[in-house]
Amino acid sequence: MDDDDILRRIGELADEERRLEESHAQTAAGLSAEEKARLDRLEVTLDQLWDVLRQRRALRRAGRDPDEAAERPPSTVERYQQ
């Protein structure tokens, strides 16, 4: 995946996240268990994609190959300070 592919995927997932959140924002009904699980997965995947993108940019600035960037596990990216 190159930077454009990553950014495109981030956009797609962010759109899905927004649609899921907005679909229940106007109603008293909350998200179903399945929807909550999907939202959680979306958030983790988005964090991982942003992390890979930051790694690629840092590697490029350091004169290294951005393809050395690797997806980190959820347990790592979820501990980052926002």
N, C-alpha and C positions, 0 to 999 in steps of 0.2 A: 504494500500500500504506500502510495506517495502522499505528500501533504494535501494535495487537492482531494484525493480519495478519502482521506481521514476527515477533512473539513466537510465534504459532502455527506459522509455517514453521520457526523455530529449533527448536521442540519436535519437530516431525516429523523434521527432519534429524538432530537429536541422538539421537532414538530409533533411526533407521536406522543411525547411526554405532555406537551401543552394540550393536545386534543383530549388526552385521557383526563387530565386535571380539569379542563374546562367543561367536559361533558357532565361533570357532577357538581360543578361550582354553583350552578343555578338551581339545583334541586336539594331537597332535604336529605335525599338518599346518599349515603357515602359510597365509596368504592367497594366493590365486592372483594373477597379474599384474592381471587384470581387477578383482578385489576391492581390491587395493592402489590401483589408479588411482581407483576409486570412492571409497575412503576419503580419498584426497588431495583429490579434488574436493569431497567433503563438508566437509572441514576448511576449505578456502578459502572455500566458499560460506557456511559458518557465520561465519567471520571477517568477510566482507563484510556479512552481515546484522547482526551485532552493531555493526559500524562505522556502518551507516546508522541504526540505532536510537540510537546515541550522538549522532550528528549531529542527528537529529530532536529529541532531548531538549535538546541544547545550543541549537539554534535557537529552540525554544519558550521556554526560560529567558531568552533574549536578546530576546524579544518579536517574533521573526521567524516566518515561515511554515515549519513543519517540512517541508512538501512541497518545500522548496528542497534538502533533503538528496539527495545523489546517491551511487550505488554507485561505490566506487573500485575500480580494477583490482587484480587479485591481487598484482601486483608492489608495490603500495603497502601493502595491508593485511597482507601477509606479512612486512613489515619492522618492524611495530610490536613494541615490547617487551611481553611478557606480564606 
